[in-house]
Amino acid sequence: MSPDEIEATWHLEGGETPLPECAYDPDLHTGPRFTIEAAEERLAREAVAREVCATCPARRACALYAGETRPTSGIWAARSADELRTLGRAA
């Protein structure tokens, strides 16, 4: 899915195009880049990321994008990469 298709999917009436919530704090959804994260810290971070996703205006577009790109890490549309793989196999 191209960036234009993603934007069109979650474009709101009135010409406003809100940023996805993860744009404000990407490390929340992907984890720290240069440090090792303990399992307990990762689970806590991912729980918060899922809560942020719950109200994100781009959640539907994010789910479509994740379905096409099949990420290997991070939280996408409130689901982990492992959960997305499981959903993909079930479909």
matplotlib code that plots the C-alpha trace (Angstrom):
import matplotlib.pyplot as plt

x = [0.0, 1.4, 1.6, -1.1, -3.4, -2.7, -3.6, -6.7, -7.9, -7.9, -8.4, -11.1, -13.9, -12.9, -9.5, -7.9, -5.4, -4.4, -1.1, -1.2, -0.6, 2.7, 4.1, 4.3, 6.3, 7.5, 9.7, 6.6, 5.5, 8.8, 11.0, 14.3, 16.8, 20.2, 19.4, 18.3, 14.8, 14.0, 10.9, 8.9, 9.7, 8.7, 5.4, 4.6, 5.6, 3.5, 0.5, 0.7, 1.2, -2.0, -3.9, -2.7, -3.7, -7.2, -8.1, -5.8, -7.5, -5.2, -5.8, -7.7, -5.0, -2.3, -4.0, -4.2, -0.6, 0.6, -1.3, 0.5, 4.0, 4.0, 6.2, 8.6, 8.4, 6.5, 2.9, 0.6, -3.1, -2.9, -1.4, 2.1, 3.9, 3.4, -0.3, -0.5, 1.3, -1.2, -4.1, -2.6, -2.4, -6.0, -7.3]
y = [0.0, 3.3, 6.3, 8.0, 5.0, 4.9, 8.6, 8.2, 5.3, 7.4, 10.9, 12.7, 15.0, 18.7, 18.1, 17.2, 14.4, 13.5, 11.8, 8.3, 8.2, 6.3, 9.3, 11.1, 8.4, 5.8, 4.1, 3.2, 1.0, -0.3, -0.4, 1.2, 1.1, 0.9, -0.7, -4.2, -4.2, -6.6, -8.8, -7.1, -3.7, -4.8, -6.2, -2.9, -0.8, -2.9, -2.7, 1.1, 1.0, -1.1, 1.5, 4.3, 2.3, 1.9, 5.5, 6.1, 7.6, 5.5, 2.1, 0.7, 1.9, 0.6, -2.9, -2.9, -1.9, -4.4, -7.1, -6.3, -5.7, -8.4, -6.7, -8.7, -6.6, -3.8, -3.1, -2.5, -1.6, -2.8, -6.2, -7.6, -8.9, -12.5, -11.9, -10.5, -13.6, -15.9, -13.9, -14.1, -17.9, -18.1, -16.0]
z = [0.0, -1.0, 1.3, -0.7, -0.3, 3.4, 3.7, 1.6, 3.8, 7.0, 5.6, 7.6, 6.4, 6.3, 4.7, 8.0, 8.0, 11.5, 12.2, 13.5, 17.3, 16.9, 15.0, 18.3, 20.1, 17.7, 20.3, 22.3, 19.4, 18.2, 21.4, 22.1, 19.3, 21.0, 24.3, 25.4, 26.8, 29.6, 29.0, 31.8, 30.4, 26.9, 28.1, 29.9, 26.9, 24.5, 26.8, 26.7, 22.9, 22.5, 24.6, 22.4, 19.3, 20.6, 19.9, 16.9, 13.8, 11.6, 13.2, 10.2, 7.7, 10.0, 10.1, 6.3, 6.0, 8.5, 6.7, 3.5, 4.8, 7.6, 10.1, 12.3, 15.4, 17.0, 17.7, 14.7, 15.1, 18.7, 17.7, 17.9, 14.9, 16.3, 16.6, 13.1, 11.7, 13.5, 12.1, 8.6, 8.8, 10.1, 7.2]

ax = plt.figure().add_subplot(projection="3d")
ax.plot(x, y, z, "-o")
ax.set_aspect("equal")
plt.show()
